[in-house]
């Protein structure tokens, strides 16, 4: 086989086809010239004798200049070096840190509230969307306007039908439902300052819990019944009745979507009702005492917190019915409120400290404990803007800025105690 045919065969087989073409832009011609001259001098027998110290110096100089690792012919470009920024750290603006929230350890205001009924299955306090606080003291419902500090009396029930056992504002803030000891529920219109209607026949005993879902008013009674009433319906407003508790219904809460209703009772049962089904979705039996405190999470759908007489706070996935976590708080829990701006949960407690405890969710690390009440804190309500919480116990109402202060909040009042002036029921 001729050399030409061998060369062509090697080319078609794809073997030994590398071509070493130097990259001139990556070559150091000055160093190449130096090395060529140096090698030529090494072959010259008449070169001057170099001392050992001079030779050692040249060797160190070559190492310092990285001459021993420098190629004369470069076949690829040098890898680009990482750019080093020598900007002083002082000139780099630091990422602004979120200021740590200061939680006042004393209430912003304290209001006298005599004749507050000490009963864990009642719900006597609510804060409406119009920034009006309602509280039932004995047979009378009082209204306190948090915007201007004015006070008024809504209604006083006669002794045969009283006392008042529950209050709850409609979402529009213009109407309020009042549950009574005689099994009736009154619906009042504040724009007209008049009684709209009285719901009768749904219950056979006192109505201690109320909850709204748009124009549907849900009532829970000592008879264990849960009744949905459409206040827009003329004639018979009752839509449906749930029968799932064997004892008094102590807590009712609709989810933000209005699709699910949570109910807790003195039978130690927590139930989740599905609006579309009209029946109980889950029957949860993990609590060991009365279930009253219920709070739907504002930032996670289908997450419910519940608590009561067994001292534990439990978290539920209401879609599956699974208990996600349980925490023993050490004392009875009567109310729960989520912070609308942070992942925090506030609980109110009974003996022995009668405190409010702020928890970080989901770690449930204690952030703060607020004390001041001298008896168990049965009721809590949250302002419409989500910043302020009011707690009720004994004969006192206390307003706390536990969830922070809005940037344009009004300065706190100089006087700590602001009585409901001009009314005998609240002093």
PEMOGI-V954113 format. One record per pair of residues at least 24 apart in sequence whose C-alpha atoms are under 6 Angstrom apart, sorted by the first residue. I is the first residue (numbers start at 0). J is the second residue. D is the distance in whole Angstrom. If there is no record, write none. Layout:
i=I j=J d=D
i=I j=J d=D
This chain:
i=21 j=72 d=6
i=21 j=73 d=5
i=21 j=74 d=5
i=22 j=73 d=6
i=22 j=74 d=5
i=25 j=73 d=6
i=25 j=76 d=6
i=26 j=73 d=6
i=31 j=71 d=5
i=102 j=401 d=6
i=104 j=369 d=6
i=106 j=397 d=6
i=106 j=398 d=5
i=106 j=399 d=5
i=107 j=398 d=5
i=107 j=399 d=6
i=108 j=397 d=6
i=108 j=398 d=5
i=108 j=415 d=5
i=108 j=416 d=6
i=109 j=396 d=6
i=109 j=397 d=5
i=109 j=416 d=5
i=110 j=395 d=6
i=110 j=396 d=5
i=110 j=417 d=6
i=110 j=418 d=5
i=111 j=394 d=6
i=111 j=395 d=5
i=111 j=418 d=6
i=111 j=426 d=5
i=112 j=394 d=5
i=112 j=395 d=5
i=112 j=425 d=5
i=113 j=394 d=5
i=120 j=249 d=5
i=121 j=164 d=6
i=121 j=165 d=6
i=121 j=207 d=5
i=122 j=165 d=5
i=122 j=208 d=6
i=123 j=165 d=5
i=123 j=166 d=6
i=125 j=167 d=6
i=125 j=380 d=6
i=126 j=380 d=6
i=126 j=382 d=6
i=127 j=168 d=5
i=127 j=172 d=5
i=128 j=172 d=5
i=128 j=383 d=5
i=129 j=172 d=5
i=137 j=162 d=5
i=138 j=162 d=4
i=138 j=163 d=5
i=164 j=207 d=5
i=165 j=207 d=5
i=165 j=208 d=6
i=178 j=206 d=5
i=179 j=205 d=6
i=179 j=206 d=6
i=180 j=205 d=4
i=181 j=205 d=5
i=182 j=206 d=6
i=208 j=249 d=6
i=208 j=250 d=6
i=210 j=251 d=6
i=210 j=252 d=6
i=212 j=257 d=6
i=219 j=248 d=5
i=220 j=247 d=6
i=220 j=248 d=6
i=221 j=247 d=4
i=222 j=247 d=6
i=223 j=247 d=5
i=223 j=248 d=5
i=249 j=291 d=5
i=250 j=291 d=5
i=254 j=295 d=6
i=263 j=290 d=5
i=263 j=291 d=5
i=264 j=289 d=6
i=264 j=290 d=5
i=265 j=289 d=4
i=292 j=333 d=5
i=292 j=334 d=5
i=292 j=335 d=6
i=294 j=335 d=6
i=306 j=332 d=6
i=307 j=332 d=5
i=307 j=333 d=6
i=333 j=377 d=5
i=339 j=385 d=6
i=347 j=376 d=6
i=348 j=376 d=6
i=349 j=375 d=4
i=349 j=376 d=6
